[in-house]
Amino acid sequence: MPCLGSRKKAKRKSKQPETASIRTTHSAAVAQIRQEYNELKTKNDEHLDVIARQSVELEQLRQRLEQTPTQKQPQETDVKSVLENLESSNRESLAKLQQKEALLEQREKEIQELMQKIGDNGTTAENKLAEKDELLRTKEKQLEEMQMKWKAERAELVKPALEEVTFQLDRLKITNEEAVQRLAEKENELVELRAELSRRDRKPKKQNASEDQERQKRLNRLTMDLESDRLMIQKLEELNQQLEAQKQQHEMVIQSHAEAMAEKDRVLEQHQESLTELKQSHHHAIHALERKQRQTFEDLESRHERDLSLLKQRLNDAEKQAQSSMNDEVEKLLHEFEQSEHDHSVQVASLQKSHQEQLSVLRTGQQAELRDLEKSNGGGATTMKLRKTTSGPSKVMRWPVIMKDQAPELTPRDPCQVQVYVSSVSANSTIKRNQDTLQTMLTSNQVQYQIVDVAQSEPALQHMRQQSKGANSGRVKALPQVFVGGQYRGQLEDCLKALEENQLDHFLRPRDEEQVSRSKEFFSSSRASSEPITPTNSSTVSTIGKKLYEEDAELLKEIELELAQSNISSLDFNF
């Protein structure tokens, strides 16, 4: 029996630290729950602040989207004003024919700039809308992440608290069951002791006095243990009630927290709906802006095409009118030029006739004087040619030859003679420059050539047209032109090409070599026949003849002066 008391004491001693540990764990759990509740409350406040901030930003975005069309109206008015200015400047520019092409190009450039500006404005608006879309998407992602995070935190926070409370309740239940079981055992033991005492009371007291004392002591101890166990059970029940109350309070906190979360979810859903509505309005605004931009762009293109077609039509009409007037002027000038050429040829013919008459008179007079001189000298002298003896080289004066030298030889006796056909009355700067270039090139290459002015010789002009037409399949080429032996050889470009290829000698040859050989023989025979016949008898000239010869020389000088004053070199004599 003494072992039973010691076991009860050991049990009592073990129960005391268990109750202390239960109390400490209970207070720690309550403190932890309060701390977690405070943390959850602060996080909830932070989430509410974030939601309020996002709602403010969404309101600002709505205001910006509502303000964007009002900002685009002055831009459209600016575009319209610029287009009106362009149209007015276009109408003013149509009055000047010479500036039409420049104004047309300027108009095209300005319209392209306007189109580029409109495209830039559209791109900026699209960029802004894209940025807003991205901002909305990021905010949606943030809200979704916050919802997921909040749910995860709520699950993480609620789950351990519930597990801890259930674990504590289970422990309390187990301890309560153990205490009830121990109490039942002690009550059974007490019943047994009482029954044993009652049996022993029936026996004589003297025999069992010592045993009774011991049993009484045991009974006292058992009663004390029972009282302590009852107190402990009461404390356990109180602790159980406290835990139940804390559990209910914790469940109420969790329920309020769940209600707050549901309210937040409802607010988030409202924000989501507002975001979707804002997205839809945003997309509608984008589509409306794109339609408006396409419409304005199409209007600009159609207006630009109409203006271009109108300008081109007017420009073509003006060019046709100018071309017709220019053709009329050219025809008038050609008619005047042909009339002046005809008058000039008539004047030249009359001058030639008058000069021929004067020369025939002079020739008959000189022949008469020569006959008189021959008669006076006795008729022994031969026919003397007129000579002008000076200190320089001698010259044979033949009047028909002088007159013939003034007219160009269209088919020269020398088949290798180079002739350059030019025009002294041409007003074209390119033709003048080409004529000077060709002459300087031939001079630098030591090529002897003859200048033929087609403006002073109608036969030369006709000969040039015939030769160049035959060489160019019916089309007359521009001046200057190179002729060799009266045959067309080419223009300045052909001569420059031959010079670059070192074939200038081949270029300056006549085409027909047989004709060249025949003309060379004819030229040599004609030169031999045209040589002046010098008299062999030099003793026939007397002193009287010398005086007459001096008088003839003076007469010839006077005639040369008259011819120089009358500017015979500028006239064309065609014998």
Residue, then its C-alpha position, 0 to 999 in steps of 0.5 A: m500500500p505505501c507504494l500507492g501513495s508514492r505513485k499518487k505523489a509522483k502523478r501529482k508532481s508530474k501534473q503540475p509541470e504539465t499544467a504550467s506548460i499548458r498555461t505557457t503554451h496557451s499564453a504563447a498561442v494567444a500572443q502569436i494569434r494577436q500578433e498575426y491578427n495585427e499583421l493581417k490588419t496592417k496588410n489589409d490596410e496596405h491593400l486598401d491603400v493600394i486599391a484606393r491609389q489604383s482607383v485614383e489612377l484609373e480615374q486620372l486615365r479616364q479623364r485623360l482619355e476624355q481629354t484626348p479628343t478635345q486636344k485633337q480638334p485644334q490640330e484638325t482645325d490647324v490642318k484645315s487652315v493649312l490646307e486652305n492656305l495651300e489652296s489659296s496659294n495654289r489659286e494665286s500661283l496658277a496665274k503665273l505660267q513660269q512658276k507652275e512647276a515649282l509651285l506644284e512641287q512645293r505643294e506636293k512637299e507640303i502635302q507630304e509633310l502634312m500627311q507625315k504630321i498626321g501620321d506622326n500624330g496618329t502614331t503618338a496617339e497610338n503609342k499613348l493608347a498602347e502605353k495605357d493598355e500596358l499600364l492597365r495590363t500591369k495593374e490587372k496583373q498586380l491586382e491578380e498577384m495581390q489577390m493570389k498573395w492575399k489568399a495564400e497568406r490568409a491560408e497560411l495564417v489561418k491554417p497553423a492557428l486552427e491546427e494549433v487550437t485543434f492540437q491544444l484542444d486534443r491535448l486538453k481532451i486527452t489530459n481531461e480523459e486521463a484525469v477522469q480515468r485517474l479519478a475513477e480509479k481513486e474512487n474505486e480504490l476509495v470504495e474498496l477501502r471503505a468496504e474493507l474498513s466496514r468489514r474490519d469494523r465488525k471485527p474486534k478493535k484491539q486486534n486491528a488498532s494499528e491496522d486501523q490507524e494505517r488505513q485511516k492515514r491512507l484514507n486521509r491521503l486518498t481523500m486529499d488526493l481526491e480533493s486535489d484531483r477534483l480541483m485539478i479537474q475544475k481547473l482543467e474544465e476552466l482552461n477548457q472553457q477558456l480555450e473554447a472561448q478563445k477558439q470561438q473568438h478566433e473563429m469570429v476574428i477569422q469570420s470577420h477577416a473572411e468577410a473583409m476579404a469577401e468585401k475586398d474581393r467584391v471591390l476588386e471585382q468592381h475595379q475589374e468591371s470598371l477596367t473592362e469598361l475602360k478598356q472597351s471605351h478605350h478600344h472604341a476611342i481607338h477605332a473611332l480615331e483610326r476611322k477619323q484618321r483614315q477618313t481625313f487621309e482619304d479626303l486629303e488624298s482625293r483633294h490632292e489628286r483633284d488639285l494635281s489633275l487640275l494643275k496638270q490639265r491647266l499646265n498642259d493647256a498653258e504649255k499647248q497655248a505657249q507652244s502654239s504661240m511659239n510655233d506661230e512666232v517661229e513661223k513668222l520669224l522664218h517667213e521674215f528670214e526667208q523674205s530678208e534672204h530673198d531681198h538680200s539675194v536680189q540686192v546681191a544680184s543687182l550689186q553683182k550686175s552693177h559691179q560687172e558692168q563697172l568691171s567690163v567698162l574698166r576692162t574695155g578701157q584698159q584694153a583700149e589703152l593697152r591697144d593704144l600703147e601697143k600701137s604706139n610701141g610699134g606692135g612688137a610687144t606681146t600682150m602684157k598682164l597687169r602687175k603690181t610691183t612692190s617691194g613684197p611678193s608679186k600678185v596677179m590681179r584678175w578681177p573675176v578671180i577676186m570676185k570668185d574668192q568671195a563666194p565659197e567653193l561648195t565642191p573645192r578643187d582640192p578633195c582633201q580641203v577641210q571646210v567648217y560650215v558655221s552660222s554667224v547669225s545664230a543666237n544659240s549659245t550652244i552652237k556658238r560654243n561648239q563652233d569656237t571649240l571646233q575651230t580651236m581644236l582644228t587650229s591646235n592640231q595644225v589642220q588647215y580649214q576654210i570657214v563657210d558661213v551659211a547665213q551669207s550663202e544660200p547655195a552653201l546652206q542648200h548644199m549643207r542640207q542636202q549632204s547632211k540629209g543624205a548622211n543622216s537618213g533625211r534629218v538635218k543635223a545642227l551646226p557646226q559641221v565638217f566637210v572634206g572635199g565638199q562631202y559631209r563628214g560629221q559634227l563636233e562630237d564625231c571630230l572629238k571622238a576621232l581625236e580621242e581614238n587617234q583617227l583624226d587623219h582618217f576622219l579628215r579624208p574624203r569618202d571616195e578615194e577614186q574620186v580623190s585621185r581623179s580630183k587630184e589629177f584635175f586639180s594639178s592640171s587646173r593649177a598648171s593651166s591657171e598659172p600666169i604666163t610670164p612674157t619671155n621677151s623682157s626688152t619690149v617694155s619701154t620708158i613710155g610703158k613704164k609711165l603708163y604702167e605707173e598710172d595704171a597702178e595708181l588707178l588700180k589703187e583707187i579701185e581697191l580703195e573704192l572696193a574696200q569702202s564698199n565692203i565687197s567682202s561681206l557680199d556673196f558673188n556667185f558666178 
